[in-house]
Every structure is written in structure tokens, then in C-alpha cells.
Amino acid sequence: MTGRLLERDRELDALDRALRAAMTGRGSVTVLGGPLGAGKSALLGETGKRAADAGARVLSASASALDGEERSVLPQLVPGAVPALADLVRDTGFGSPLVVLVDDLHWADAASAAVLGDWALEIAGLPVALVCTVRDGDPGSAAPAVRAVAGSATWHHQLAPLTVGAVRELLADRLGDSAHEELAGALRTATAGSPLCLDAALHDLAVHGVPAERGKLVSGLAGRSWRLRERVAAALAAMPARAADCARIVAVLGTEASHALVERIDDTGPVTVAEACRQLAALGLLSPVGPPRYAAPVLREVVLALMPAAEHDRLQLLAADAVQETGSHVLQVADRLLAVPPGAEPGWAVEELRAAAEVAVERSEPVRAAGYLRRALRAYDHDGADRARLLVDLAAAERRFDADAALRHVARAVEGLPSAPERAEALAMLPLTAFRSAKASASARLVARVHERDAGRTWLEPSVDVRLEARRRYSRCEAPGAAESARERLAGFGGKPPVDTDAERELAAVLLYTSAVGAGGTAAELSAPAEFLLRHEPALRRDAGTTPALLLSTLVATGGAEHALAWLDGALEALEADGVTGVDRATVLCLRAVMLAGLGRHAPAATAAWLAFDLLGEDVLRVSEVPVTALASVAMTVRDHQLGAALLAGAALPPRDEAGLHLRATVSLLRGAVAERENPRGALENVLGCATALAAAGWDNPVLFPWRPWAARLHRRLGDPDSARAVLRQEHEHARAWGAPGALSRALRLRAALAPLPEQAELVDEAVETLQGSGDRLELAKALLDQARLLRARRAPGADDRLRESYRLAKGCGAHWLADRIGGELRWPPPAVPVPLTAAGLSEAERRVVELAVAGRTNSDIAAELRVTRRTVEKHLTNCYRKLGVAGRGDLFRVHGH
């Protein structure tokens, strides 16, 4: 079975005593009892081995009926006529005791069981030890002859399940160092400590590996372990029909099983459900206490795997009817309907699924709600208005976690909705993240189609009308002239956009964003209304990727990122207090990372970005374009090439005609940044391609799309300083016209690097002056460094003071690469020497996590490789940052990535 006999010392000691007693002429009968798979046969085999080693004569037989045919015990023990026990002892020779071992006595033929009963009565004064195994709960254990043997037993030992300590030892035997306390506990729960189930599970883990999700520890095991299926099938075949039926019904019902439900599904037969469940509990399939539940999850899987498909489908349908008739909670009924075979749903299914979806949405479980509604659509085989409304309900659930799917379903629904208000409300219900600014995108086409069909309708709800305008403008913000149109519409608000309703704030956010991306007006004109709107935006939003994202992008573009941090911190606190994790938290973290990066605080920005990336996982783009756009921007700003490469590898970007320009442009720049080192010419092509796309739409914001600084850098690297100067002159003009301090200072500083010596000081001094009072501390650190170098070159005073201030700012931003460079010029303090991994006091697990992290693996990848949870990886990384003296993942890669 499980290799070693663990936690069976008490039984083995008793069997040793029985053997010693037989050697002194004192016979005994020992019965080893226990449920299916308790390890009785393994213990019996060890008894025979010990007896043989002690010089005893061993006779053994098995009554096992796995092949479906009765096996006579006596011919296996003695050939020919069956002697009395005393004659058998004499015939086997005096001087050595006789040990008779009978496995699965409950399946013995009646004649053999009767003889064994006679031997048990004769055994007292003979040098014989009779040891039998009997399975609890098997109908054969109640046979009179078997009960006679058990009743005459000198010792009766009931085998208990193995504890988690034994499971841990067995794991170490099979898997070596990968054995883990958490894994042992999960395996103990999945198998209930049954040696039969453990043996199958351990073999399966050794062959197929340990899944990262502990909930899937024994998933699929029933289909892979023929021995486990064979043992359970044989045990059920021996049970009364009512008990076997109950086993199957309880398996289908799972955690919803109750005696009443089982009775409602199958009320035939002379044996009550309660009695049948007691029989199954004695057998070891069900738990002995509480409502009907399988003792081990893997045993339920086996019973389900043994069921013919037609029987499984029949029981699922009966179960759905039963839970609905008994007035179970609507979510229980809906979950049961999901298990019914497609096409076999009862007539009441659609309404129940719809009602369950409403409850799930109220509970903030949109994924669950969408599952119910998809099934309702499959069960609803009619076209028309009702189906269209189901599609709208589905889109309403999907809008928070799969904006593209929500858009597709509304696009299908609008053709079937009978009235203009319904079509308008369906469109207005979608979050802005479902719409893309690409002119040829499906969202743009849908908005245009509904607008053309229902143009001129004046009887829409005012809020719906405002939302429709927001979606029309957002889906057309790449059109030439969109920024100027948005600026004119904003001017109509008189400097203070309306903020009373979500719809009004949403429209104002779209107008501000459209103006910002096209650099319509100046940064100062847009910054104040964006701050004003954000102050009125609730901190706890399930859709932080909509209005807040547009406002935050506007604030970044205007250089007002510092005003957004307080709102984002409040949003994170509100989400945590409300128990919200996953996509919603990741979206806020992405936006916070952008704000921190815009303020030059690189270390916390990189940490927030990586945490968001790991939280999103495969959903990095599925939610909306906001996360991937934000993360790409952060990767470029903080120079985290590892994050950039991981993002490009992990995000399945939409087709060019579907992706919004903000996403396309940012990703083009990111590709250029990642390719810069190895392929500068290819990187320049990406950057110039981005410029062409931006120019076609009239988007020219120097903060959001800093393509000219990248192009100048690449031109210079490729030996073309004249092109670099020309590009930077344009950047200077646009940055001055826009007026964001960080972008203007950067343009001045970069122009100075290529300007004649007499002009350099004037440009750099203006760059420093521009940033006084600005929140962009990293840009100020760079400008002060350049100013200090020019002062030193002229041997003018004040250079060291500026270097020290630059160093302080760089360290405060977590830009260690810049701080080290400044420290080298100051020659004080010396650049920090990284703590070697070998000297940091890292545990072996922490060391492996660090090695995988600097190799570019995400937290999810690391968890899967090390067979731990993602939360464990996060804890290890936090400890490693502290021990290694680094600020976050970006620093970790910078210091130890070599």
C-alpha cells in the first residue's frame, strides 16, 4: 500500500504478543477491522513476514472477490480433506507454532467460514495464531459464520486513519525535499488519511507532479488510478442496491446532500436512506457524523467516475428538481442547474438562473452571475426581445471583469431590443473601458450604429443621454479635431464641470482626457478641473478603470500626479476594508504605480506595478486597456526592462484596428525601450511608428507620449546628432506650449546636452527653475546633476551643494542607478555594495524565490515551480527585500540580476 506501515505500532505489538503466545502453546484469534482501504491487508502481510522470520509455519489465504467470483479459503490453506485444527497442527510438525492468516474474511465462502469458526473454538490450547481481516460495513461481515469467528476473537483491533504526521513522512519518502507541511495537510484532507487513497495519490503526485493549487491536489486522480476505482467498485457491488444508489446520489449532490434530498430523489426500497448512509459510513465511504458527506473528497470523485454518463445526467436532473422543490436558496438551485446536461434543463431553469444572477451581482460576484446567465442563454432557445434582455444582463455582469465580452453581448442584443430607450440604456450601461478609441473598432461601430438608428430621440433619461455622449466622444477621440471639440464643450461649463451624478463626472472626464491627449489648451487649464472632479469621485468604486482612470491620466499629463495619490490611497483602503481583491485592487495599484512613477518615486512605483501584474495574471489585458497601458508606462519610466519584457510576453494585445491609440502608442514605445540595447535601429522604427500614429490623430501630449526624447536618444546612439537636435527642438516647443513642468524641464535638459557650450548653462538653469515647486523630484535630481557638472566645468561655486541635493532626491526616489552615479562624482558616500545572496541570511526557499524572480519569473510562475501558494511567494519576497536591503523587485533585479 503506502510502502511503510506508519502508526500501526500498537497493532504490530499485539500481533507479536499473539505470536509469542502461540510459541508457548496458547492459541489466539485476532481480528483486524476497519473500513475500505484502511491498510488491513498490508498489516496482515507484515504479520506473516514477522511470523516466518520467527520460525513459525505460515498458512495464508485471501477471500478477495475482486474478479467477481467467489474464492474458497480452505483449499488455499490445506489441500484435500479439511482436518480438525489439532490434526492440522500435528501434520505441520511439532516444535514450531502455526500462524493462519485469512484476508477479507467477510468475503469467505460459507463452508470455509464455518470451519474457521470451528478452529476458533478449538484454538485455546494449541500453538496457533489465527489472524483475520474483516471490512466494516460490508454485508458479508454480518454473516453468522463470520460473526462467530469475530465473536471468539481474543483481540480485535480497529485500524484508524493515518494522521497528518504520517502523511508528511510518506510524502518525504515519495517526493523527497518537496514534502511540505501545507501539502501534507491538504493531502490528509483530500484522502481523510485512508492508506488506499493515500497510496494512489502519492503515486499520482510522483508521476504527474504537485499542482500549484491545493484544491486540485487529487483532481483527476479517479480517472488515472485503476486500482482505486477497482477497489471502490468492488466494495459498492457487494453493498445492497439501496446503499449503492445512495452512494451515487450523495456523490452527485456533494455538499448539498441531506437525508431529505436523497429521499426525494430516490424514495424506493425497503431500507431507509438513514440506514443506507449508516452502512456507507461503516464502509468508510461517508463520514459517520453529520449530514451525508464523503469521508474523503477523492472517494466522491471515484464514485462519480464509476457512474455511466447516462446515469450521472439522470441524477443531476433529479437533483436539480429536488433542490428547487424543497425551496433551497436560489444560488444552490442555480449551481445545481449548471450541472444538468445542456439541453435537458427543466422549464423553470431560465427564471431561476436569472434570479440567481441578480443575487450574485448584489453579492459582488460578477463572474458567478455571468456563469448563470450564460447557462440561461443556452437553455433559452428563442430569439427576440427576451433573449436580447438576457444578453444585456450578461453584459452587465461581465463589464467588470471582461469588457470585450460585455461589448460583444450588447452588440448582439441591440438588434433584438424593441425600443430606443432599451438600446440606449444597454449601451450606456457598459463601462467606458469596454469602448476603444480606435475608429475601426467594434465599439466605435456599435456606438455609431445606435446613434444613427436612434438619433433625435429626445425622450431618453437625462443621465442616459449624458452617458451616450460620453461614449460617442470617447469612441471618436482619435478623430482629427476631437481635442478642440472637447475643449469647446468644457468651456461651456464655465471652468467647473458638473459633478452631481456619475454620468456628469464621466462625461467631464472624457472631455478632459480627450483634451489632454491632444494637448488641447494648456496643462494649467485642465489640471484644476481634473483635481476638482477627482475630489468628488467616490473612493470605493468597482470600476476604477473608468472615470478615475481618465482623470488620473489627465493629471499625469498635466504634471498633477501628486494630487491623485491621496485619492488612490483612500481607494486602496476602501477596497481592502470591503474585502475586494483581484482585478479591482490590481487596477488601482496600476494607476498608483503610474502616479508614483510620474513623481519620480521609482522604487515604490515598480513594487506596485509588479504586485498589480501578479494579481492580474492572465487577465492583464482582458479587463480593459487601462492596466497594460499603465504598466507599460511604468516599465519605461522606471527603466524596469524585466517588467517590460514580461508585459510584452504576457499580454495578448488586440488586433491593430481594435486597440485604442493610447495602448498602441504606449506599447510601441515599450517595444522600443526593450529593444534599445540589442537593436537600436529596430527600437527607433518602433518609436517613429508610434509618432506617425499619434500625428494622424493629432495626439501630441509630451508627457503621456514622450516619443521625441526616446527618438533623440536613439538617433544619438546611431550616430545622428543632427536628427536628435531637430527632434528635441520640436519637443521643446511642444512642451513649452503644453506647460507641464516635468516635460518642459526634460526637454530643456536634453537640448542642453546637445547644444553648444555657451547655451548649455542657460537651458539647464531654466530646467531647474521650471521644476521649483513641482512634484517631479527625479527630474529635478537630473537637472541639478547637469547644473552641478556645468558649474564644475566653469570652476564656479555651488557644484557640490547641487550634487548633494541631487543625491538626496535620487535616493528618496529609489533611483539607485542615478544615486550611485552622483555618489561617484561626489566621491561621498561611496556607492552601496549589494549584500551577496550567500551573506544575506536567506533561507533555501527564499534563495530559490530570489533566483527565479531575477530570472524574470512572475509570482504565479514561481509558485507553480516551487509547489507553494502565490501568497507564500509574496511573503518570501518581502523578507528578501528586507534582508538584501533593496526597495523592491526592480532593485532586486538591478542588484542581483547579473
N, C-alpha and C positions, 0 to 999 in steps of 0.2 A: 504493500500500500504506500505509505509515506516514507519508506526507507528505514528510518529508526523508529523504535517503539518509545514514544515520549509519553510521560505522565501515566505510565502503566506499572510503576514500581510496586504499588500496593497489590495489584493483581498477580504480578510475577512472584512476589514474595509468598503469597498464599499458595500459588501453584507449586513453588519449590517445597513448601511445607507438606503439601499433599504427596509429592514425590518421595520425600524423606519418610513420611508415614507409611507409604506403601513398602518401602525398603525394610521396615520393621514389622511388616505383616498386618498393618492397619489400613484397610482399604477405605476409599472415599469416593464420593461423587461430587464433581464441581461443575456448575452450570455458569457459563459466561453469557450474560444477557445484554441487550442493548438494541437500539433502533437500527434501521438500514444504514450500512456504511460506517458503523461505529468502530470497526477495526477488530471485530471478534475473530475473524479467520486468521489475521496476522498474529494475534496473540496466541491462538491455538498452534500455529506453525512454530512460533518461538518456544512454546511448551514442549512440542515434540523434539525440537533440536536439543533443548536442555536435557530432556529425559534420555535421549540417545547418548549424549556426552557423558551422562552419569552412569551409563551401562545398562539402562533399562531396555526391555523389549518393547517396541512401539508398534501398535496397530492403529492405522488411521483410515477413515472413510469420510466421504462427503455425500450428503443427500441433496446437494445443489441441483436445481432443476432449470438451469439457465437455458438448456436446449429444449425445454418444454416437455421432456419426457421424464417420468418417474425413475429415480435411480435407487435400487435396493442397496441398503447399507451392509447387510450381513455378508454377502459374497465378497465385499471389499475387505472385510475383517478376517473371515475364516472360510476357506473353500469347503464345499460339501456340506454334510450334516452339521447342524449347529449344536455344539456341546454345551453342557452346563458350564458356568463360569469357573467352578473349581477344576473341572476336567480341562478347560482351556488353559488354566494356569499350569496344571501338571504337564500338559502336552508341550507347552512352550519352554519347560525346563525350570527346575527349582534353582534358587540361588540368585535370581535377578527378578526385580519386580516387573509387572506388566502395566503398560500405560496404553489405554484405549482412548483414541481421540475421534470424536464424531462432530463434523461441521454441519451446520444447518439442520439440526435435529428436527426442526419444525416441518421440514420437507421429507422426512423419512417415511418410507412405506410402513403401513400398519404392522406387518409381521415383524419387521426389524425393530420398530419402536417397542413392540410388546416384549421381545427378547431382551432389549436393553433395559426395560423396566424390571424384568426378572433378575437380570445381572445386578441391578442396583440394590435389589433386596438381599442378594447373597454376598455382597462385597465386603461387609464389615470386617470379617476375619481373614481376608485374603490380601496378598501383596499386590493389590491392583488399584490403580488410579484411573477412574473414568471421567473424562472431561468432554463436555458437550457445549456447543453454542446454540442459542435459541434467539431468534429475532423477535423483538417486541412487536406487537400489533399484527403479526402475520396470523391468518386464520389457523394455520397448522399448529401454532403454539398452544391452541386450546384443545387439541385432540387429546382424548383420555390417556393414551399411552405416553404421549409427550409430557402431559401434566403429571403422570405417575413418576417419570424419571425426575422431573423438576422437583416434585414434592419430596422425593427421597434424598435430595442433594444435601451433602454435608456442608458445602459452601456455595453461595450464589453471589456472583459479582456482576454489578450493573456498570457497564462502561460509560463514562461521562465524555462529553465533547472536549476537545483539546482547547486549552486557553491560548490567549494571545502570545504568552511567553513561548509555548511550544511552536506556534506558527512562526514566530521570529526565528527560532532555531532551524526549523525546516527551510525557511527562506534562505538563511545563511548557507545551509547545505547545498541548495539548488542554485542560488544566484550569487553567492559569494558576497562581496563588499556592497553590492547594490541593495542588500536587505536593509530595511528602514522601519523605524518604529511606526510611522504613519502607514506604510504599506502593510505591515503586519496587522495593524488594527483593521484596515479596510478589508483585508483578505479574511480575517476572522469573522467579520460581519457578513461578508458575502457567502461564506461557507458554513457559518454557525459552528465552526470547529469540527465539522464532520470529516474524519480521515478520508472517506471515499471522495468527497468533494474537494478536499484539500489536495489529494494526490492528483486528481485531474487538473485542478487549477495550477498547481506548481509545474506540472509537465507542460501545460499550455504556456505559462509565462516564460519558461526556459526556452521554448521553441519560438514563440512569437514576440517575446519582449514584453516589458511592462508599459501599459498605456499611461500617458501623462495624466489623464482624467481618471481619478479613482473610481468614479461612478461607472466606468467602463471596464473595470478590472476583470470581470468574468463575462463581459459581453461577447456573445457568440460561442462561448465555451460549450454550450449544449450541442451545437452543431458539429463541433470538432472532436468531442470526446465520445467515441462509440462505446467505450466501456461504461461510462457513466450513464449513458442512455440505456444500455442493455440492462444494467442493474436495476434502474428505476422502472423500466418497462416490465421486467420480470416480477418485481415486487407488486406493481399495480395489477398485473394479470392474476396474481394469486389472491387479490382482495375481492370482497363481494362487489357486485356490479354497482350498487348504490354508492359505496365508498369511492370506487374508481371514478364514477360520474362526478361526485362531489370534488374530487381532486382536480378534475379538469375545469369545473365551474369556478372554483376558488382561484385557479391559475388565471382564468380569463378576467375575473373581477379584480384581482390584485388587491390593492389597499382598500377598495370599496366593499370587499366581501363581508357579509354578515349572514347569520343563520337565516334571517328572514328573506334576504335576497336570493340566497341559494335555494331556499324552499320555493320561492316564487318561480324560479327558472325551472326547477325540477321537483315537482311535488308527488312523484310516483314512488312506489316501492314501500315495502313493509318497515324498513329501517328509517328512523328519523334522521334528519340532517345532523342534529347534535350528536347522535350515536356514530354516524359515519365519520364525522370530524374527530371524534374521540379515537376511533380506530386509526385514522390517518395520523393523528398526533402520536399515538403509541408506536406507529411505524417509523416515526421520525420525519415525516413529510411536513406536517403542520406543527405550529407552536402549541404547547399543551395548555396555555392560558390565553385569555383574551379572545377577541373575535377571530374567525378563521384566517390565518396568515401562514404562509410558508415559513418553515423554520429557517431556511436559507434561501436567499434570492436565486441562487444558481439552481436549486431544485425546482423552483417555479419555471425557470427558463427551460429546464429539461422536459417538464410535463407539457409545456406549450409546444416544444419542438417535436414531441411524440405524437401530437394530435394531427390527424388528417386535416388538410386545408378546409374541406367542406364542413367538418365538424367545428373547427375553430370559427369559421364565418357564421355558422348557425348559432353558436353560443354567444358570439359578440352581438348579434342582432337581438337575441333573447335578453341579454344583459342590458342593452340599451332600453328596451321596452320596460324591463323590471325597474331600473333606476328612475325612469320617468314616471311610472305608475305609482311608485312609493313616495313621490314628492321630494326626491333628493334635490339638493341645491342645483341651480341651473348650470353652474360650471361643471359639476360632476356629470350631469346629463350630457353636456356638450363634449366633455372628454371621452365619454363612452361612445358617443356618435362618431368621433374621429376614428375609432377602431372598427367600426362597421365597414364591411366591404363596399367600395364605390358602386353605386347603382342599386344597393339594397337598403338604402335609408328608408325609414318609415315616413309616412306622410307629414308627420308633425316636426320633422327634423329641422327644416329651414327656420321656422319661427324660434325654436329652442336655441339653435346656433346663433341666430341674430340677437336674441335676448342675452345670451352668454357673452357675446362680443361687447355689448353695451356695459355689462358688469366689469369685464376685463379692462375696458378703456377707463372706467371710473377708478379702477384699482391701479392705474398706471402700468398696465401690462399690454402694450400695443401689439407686441409680437404674438402673444396668445390670442388676442382678439382677431388679428389678421388670419391666424390659422383656422379659427372657427368660420370666418366669413368666406375664406377660400373653399372650405368644405361645403358651405351653404350654396355657393355658386355651382359646385359640381352636382349638388342634389337638385338644383333648380334648373329644369330642362326647358324653360320657356324664355323666349326673347320678349322684349317690351320694357315698359316703364319700371316694373318691379325689379327686373334683373339689373337695369341701369342703376336703380337706387341701391341695390346690393353692392354694385361696383363702387359707388360713391362712398358707402360705409366702409368698404375695404380700403379705399384710398385714404380715408380719414384716419384709419388705424395705422396704415403704412407710412404716413407722411413724416413720422418722427424717426423712423429707422431705415426707410428705403424710399427716398424721394422720387427716384426714377420710376419705381414700380407704381407709386401713387399717381404720378403723372400719366403713365400708360393707362391705368384703370379709369381715370377721369376722362381721358381722350376717348376711350371706348364708351363711356357712359353718356357723354353729351349727345350722342346720336339718338339715344333712346329716351332721354328725358323730355317730357312733353311740353315744358314751359320755359320761357326765357328766365324767370327768376330761379328755377331749379338749376339751369345750366350755369347761370352766373354764380350762384351760391356754391356749386360744385367747384368751379374754377377758383373762387375766392377762398375756399376752404384750404386749398393747397398752400403750403408754406412757400415763401419766396425761394427757398433752397431747391424747390422742385423745378424752378424755371431757370433756364440758361440764357445768357445774353447773346449766344451765337444766333445770327439772323436766320440760319437754315435749320435750327434745332427744332425738335418735336414740340417743345414748349412754346416757342415763338409761333409756330404754325397753328397750334391749338388756340392760343390767345387771339391770333388774327381771325381764325375761323369763327370763334364765338362772337368776337367783336363785330365782324361783318354781318353775321346772322341776326344779331340782336341789337344792332346799332340804333340809337334813337329811342330806346325804351326808357321812359322817364319814371316808371313806377317801381324801380328797384329800391331796396332798403338803402338809405344813405351810406351805411358802413360798407355794404357790399359794393356799391358804386365806387367808393374810395379804394377799396381793395383791388377792384378790377383795374382802376387807373394805375395803381402801384405795379400790378403785374404787366400791364401793357408797357409801361415805361421801362420796367426792368428788362423785359424781353427784347426791348429795342434800344438798350443803352449803348450798343455798339454802332448804331446808325450814325452817320455824319450829322452833326448838328444837335445830337441828343443832349450834350452837356449844356449848350447855350439855352435849349428849350427848358431844361431842368432849372437852370439859373433864373430864367424869367419867371417860372412858376413859383420858385422860392421867394422871389422878390414880391410876389403878390401877398405873401404872408406878413410883410412889413417887418422882417427881421426876427420874428418869433413864430415859428411854425406851431400849429395846433397840436396839443399833446393829450387831449382829454380821453381819446379812445385808442385802442390798439391799431385800428385801421388808419387813423390820422398819423400816428407816430410811424407806422410802417411806410406810408406814402412819403412823409418827410425824409425818412432815412434813405429811401430810394433816390429821391431828388438830390440829397446831399452827396450820396455815393456817386451818382452819375456826374454831378458837377466836379467831384474830386478826381475821378479817374481821367476826365478830360481836361483837368486843370482849368476848369471854367471859373473865372474870377481869381481870387487870391486865397491863400491858406487862412488868413485872418478873417475873411468873410464867412468861411464855412466852419471854422473851429468853434466859435461861440454857440451857434445853433446846435451843433452836434453835441457839445457838452450839455446844453440845456435839455435836449431830448433824452440823453442818457440818464440824466438825473431823474427823469420821470419814468424811466423804464424799470419794471419790477425786476428785482434781483433773481427771484426764483422763476425761471422760465424753462419749460421743457424744450423750447426751440431756440436756444441761444444762438444758433447758426443763422437766424433770420434778421430781424430788426437790429439786435445788438451787434451782430457781425458787420452789418453795413455801417453802423455808426462808428464802430471801432476801427474799421478800415479808413473811414473818413478822418478820424482823429490821428491815426498813424500818418496819413497823407499830409495832414496839416501841422505835424510836429507836436500834437497834443496828447501823446500816449500816456503821459504821467497822470492825466485827469481820469483815465479809464481804469487804472489799477485798483482803486478803491472799490469801484463797481464790480470788477471781476472777483476780487477777494470776497466781497459780500455774496456774489453768486455762488462761489465755491462753498462757502459756509452754509448757505441756504440749501444747496443740493445735498451736502453731507448730512445736515440736520433732517432732511426729508428722506434720507436713505437712498438717494439716487446715485447710481454709479454707471459705469459703462459709457455709452455713446454720449450722453448729456454732459457728464463730467469731462470726458475727453475733449469735447468741443470747446468747453470753457477753458480748459488747460491749453489748447492750441491757441486760442485768442490771447490768453495771458502770456504765452511764450512770445507771441508777436509783439505785444506791448513792451515786455522786458527787453527784447532784442532791440526795439526802436529806441529804448532809453540807454542802450549800450551795456545793459546788465547781462552779459553773455552767459555766465555760469548758470544762474537760475533759469534763464530762458532755455538753455539746452536741456536742463533737467526736466522742466515742464514739458518740453517738446517730446522727449523720449518717453516720458510717462504716458503722455497722450497717445503716442504712436503704439505703444504696447497695449494700451486699453482698447484702441480701435481694432488692432489686429487686421484681419482680412476685410473689415468694414471701413478701411481708411478712406475710400472714395465712395463707398456705397451710400453713406449717409447723405452727403452733399459734397459740393466742391470746396466748401469752406475749410475743412481740416487739411486736405492735401495742399491747398494754396497757402494756408498759414504755415504749415510745417516746412514747405519748400522755401518760403521766405525766411524762416528762422535758420534753416540749414545754411543758406547763403550768407546771411548777416553775421552769424556767429562762426562761420567757416568750419562747420561740422560736416566734413566730407563723408563721414561714416553715415550720418543721418540722411544726407542727400542721396547717397548710393542705395541705402535701404529703402528709401521712399520711392525712388525710381524703379527699384526691383519689385517692390511690393504692391504698388498702386496700379491697377489695371485702368489706364486712362480711357475715357470715352473717345469715340471717333472725332476727328477734327471738326466736322460740321455740327457736332453736338456739344463739344466742350466750350465753355464760356471763355472769352478772351482773357480775362484775369487769370484763369487757370492755365491756359495755353502759354501766355506770356511768361508767367512765373516759372512754369516747368521748363520752357525753352532756356531761360536764364539759368535755372538749376543745372540743366544738362551741360550748359557751357561752363559753369563753375566746376562741376565734377570732372569734366574733360580737360580743364585748363592745363593741368600738369603734364599729361601724356600726349595730348593732341590739341595744342593751342589754336591751330588753324580750324579744326573742326569745331572747337569751342566758339571761335569768332563767328563761324557760319550760323551757329545756333543763336548767338546774341543778335546778329544782324537780321536773321529771320524773325526774331521777336520784334525788332524795331519796325520792320516792314508791316507786320500785322497790326501793331499799335498805331502806326501812321494812317493806315487805311480806315481806322475807326475814329481817328482824331484823339486817341488817348495818349497823353504826353505828361503824365504826372511823374516828376523826377524822384519822388520818394517811393511810390509804390512800384515803379518800373525803372530801376536805375541801370538801364542798359548802356547808357553812354559811358559811365565810369568803367564798366566791365569791358566795353569795346576799346576804350582808350588803353586800358591795361594790356589787352591782348595785342593791339596794334603796336604798342611799345615793345612788347616781348618779341614780336615777329619782326622787329627792326624797322618800323614805320612810324617814327615820332611825329611826322607832319600830320598824318591822319589822326593820331592821338590828340594833337593840339587842336585840330579842327573840331573834332567831336567834343572836346572839353569846352571850347568856346561856346558851342551850342548849349551844352549842359549849363554853363554859367548863365547864359541869357534866360533859359527856361527856369532855372532855379531862382534867379532874381525876380522874374515875373511872378512866380508862384509864391515865394516869400517864406517857405518853411525854413527855419534856421539851420537845421541839420543838413538838408540838401544843399543850401547855399554855401555853408562853410566847407562842405566836402568838395564842391565844385571849385571854390577858391583855392583850397589847399592842393587839389590835384593839378589845377592850372599852374600854380606856383612851381610845382616840381618840374615842369617842362618850360617854364618861362625864362627869359634872360635874367641874369643875376640882379640887375637893378630893380626889376619888377617883383621879384620873389617876396621881399620883405613886406611890401605894401599889400600884396594878396594875402599873405599868411596873417598879417596883423588884422586885416579885415575879417578873416576867417575866425580868429579868436574873438574879436569884438562882436561878431554876429551871434556867437554862442553864449554870450554873457546872459544869464537868466534862463537859458534853455535847459531842458531836462536831459539832453543828449550828452551825457558825461564822457562817453567813449570818444565821440567825435572831438570833443574839447581836448581830451588827452592827446589825441593825434595832432591836433592843431598846435597845442603847446609844445609838443615834441619838435615839430617842424620849426616853430618860432625859436626854441632854445638852440637848435642846430645853427640857424642863421645868426643868432646873437654870438654864438661861439666863433663862427667863421669870421665875424667882424670884430671879435675880441671885445664885444660890448658887455656891460654888466647885466646880471639878471638871468643868465642862462641856467645856472644850477637851480635857482628858485623855481623856474618853469619846469625843469626836468623833475624836480621833486614833486611838484603839484601834478604833473603828468603821470608820474609813477603812482601816486596815491589814487588818482582817478582810475587808472588802468587796473590796479589791484582791486579796487572797490567794485569794478565791473566784472571781475573774474576773467579779464583778458590777460591771462598769464603770458601768452606769447609776446604781447606788447610790453608788459611789465618787465619781462626778462630782457627785452631789447633796451628799454630805458635804463634798467639797472646796470647793464653792461656799459652804457655811456657814462653813467654816474660813477661807476665802479663802487657803488654802495647803494643798497646792500647787494651782496653777490646773488646771482640767480639761484633760486631754490633748487636743491638737489633732490630729485624724486626719491621717495622711500622705495627701495627694492622690494619686490614681492616676497622674496625669501626672508627679508628682515622686518616685515610688517606685522608679524604675528597672525597671519591669516590661517584659518583652518583649511584643511584639504578641500572641503566643499566650497569655501569662499574662493580659494585659489582657482578652482575649476571654473567657477562662475565668472571671475575676472578674465581668465584666458578666453572664454567663449565670448564675453562682452566685447573685448578689444578686437576679437576676430570678426566683429560685425554681426553677431547673432542677436536677435531680439530676445526679450524676456520669455516670450512664448516658446521660441526655439530652444532656449537654454533649459526651460522647464521640461520640455519633451525629451531632450537628450539626457538630462540627469535624473529623469523619472521622479520629479518633485512638482509641487504646485507653483504657479506663477507668483503667488504671494510669498512663497519661500525664497524664490529668486530675488524678489524686491527687497526682502529683509537682508539677505546676504549682501546685495549691492550697497545698501545703506551702511552696513557695518564696514564694508571695504572702503567706501569713500572716507569714512572717519579714520580708519587705521592708516590709509595711504595718504591722508592729508590732501585730498582732491575735492573740488567743489561739486562734481557731478560726472555724468557719463562722458561729456565732451572732454573734460580734463583727464579723465581716466584714459581715454584713447590717446590724447596728446602726449601724456607722460609715459604710458606703458604700451602704446600701440605698436611700437617697433618690435 
